[in-house]
Amino acid sequence: MIDIAEYRRLKGDAPDFGRFLLADPDWEEDIEFPRNRDLPREVDFTDFEPDGA
């Protein structure tokens, strides 16, 4: 274990992951975020019994 002040000194001023990604000026061109447009599967809850029933 180390003191919180020592941890913060060692950690420095590193950006979090989100800021790291957004720091790239061309991030919109580099990364694609495809979305699945399929409908979700159907689930049959007719036999569902909650816990304790």
C-alpha positions in Angstrom: 0.0 0.0 0.0 1.1 3.5 -0.7 -0.1 6.9 0.5 -2.8 8.5 -1.7 -0.6 11.6 -2.3 2.2 9.3 -3.5 -0.2 7.4 -5.8 -1.4 10.7 -7.3 2.2 11.9 -7.8 3.1 8.6 -9.6 -0.1 8.5 -11.6 0.5 12.0 -13.0 -1.9 13.8 -15.3 -2.8 11.0 -17.7 -6.2 11.5 -19.5 -8.9 8.9 -19.0 -9.6 6.6 -21.9 -12.5 8.6 -23.3 -10.4 11.8 -23.5 -7.6 9.8 -25.0 -9.9 8.6 -27.9 -11.3 12.1 -28.4 -7.8 13.7 -28.5 -7.3 12.1 -32.0 -8.5 14.8 -34.5 -9.6 12.2 -37.0 -11.3 9.9 -34.6 -14.6 10.0 -36.6 -12.8 8.7 -39.7 -10.7 6.1 -37.8 -13.3 4.3 -35.8 -16.6 2.8 -37.0 -19.4 2.1 -34.7 -21.7 -0.3 -36.6 -25.1 -0.9 -35.1 -27.1 -4.0 -35.3 -30.5 -3.2 -36.6 -31.9 -6.7 -36.1 -34.9 -7.1 -33.7 -34.1 -8.9 -30.5 -35.0 -12.6 -30.1 -38.4 -13.5 -28.7 -38.5 -14.8 -25.2 -41.3 -17.0 -23.8 -42.1 -16.0 -20.2 -45.1 -18.3 -19.9 -43.2 -20.8 -17.7 -41.4 -18.2 -15.7 -41.7 -18.4 -11.9 -40.0 -15.8 -9.8 -37.6 -17.0 -7.0 -39.5 -18.1 -3.9 -42.6 -19.2 -5.7 
